[in-house]
Amino acid sequence: MNNIELNLNNTEKLNIELTLSLDQMHCCDYGFISFQNDNNSIMLYNDSLRPGMSVLEEVLMDVISGNYTLHSSIDKDIGYIWNIYLNSTSKKTSGLIFNNDGFWVGDRHLIWTNSGYDYPITATWLYNNDQGEIILEVTPSYKWHFLDPEPGDEFISYEDFMKSYQPILFRTISKEVAQEWLVQAQAILKQIENNIERDR
């Protein structure tokens, strides 16, 4: 396995675990992205690396500008409202705001989710707060939006999940760190493009 580290500070990082060496990665090869510090490892993304890096690149460019704030309708934690969105059966009755393309207005801040088969299901967000600071937030998603309960699962109702809802991780990222991450994401994407061209 090959690792690429996006450092947040002296003790925390995003770790990108590649299934091949970077000079062998193609469009659909998987990457595993986790938040890591001395005490914790949280799986954030487990899917094709190229689209995961493309979304990261796009949203980093937005938050570096300092104007990528949450929509005014997001008046609670973004992950809390995300779970309302996922649980809604109708846009009309959800009470949420949707853009012209039919997507919830918070979607533009979502960079990653994970499949949840082997890990708690999470959503990872990047946005600017009202002061223009860059916020990285990781939030839990209600597992049974996506999966049916299995024997042995510690099933809880959606209502109970929402009563005890808490974000998993909340960090302020410096502009310098965001710019470093952007350079790294672009380098990964460039290498994957070069690999595809080379192997045509």
Secondary structure by P-SEA (a helix, b strand, c coil): cbbbbbcccccccbbbbbccccccccccbbbbbbbbccccccccccccaaaaaaaaaaaaaaaaaccccccccccccaaaaaaaaaacccccccccccccccccccccccccccccccccccccbbbbccccbbbbbbbbcccccccccccccccccaaaaaaaccccbbbbbcaaaaaaaaaaaaaaaaaaaaaaaaac
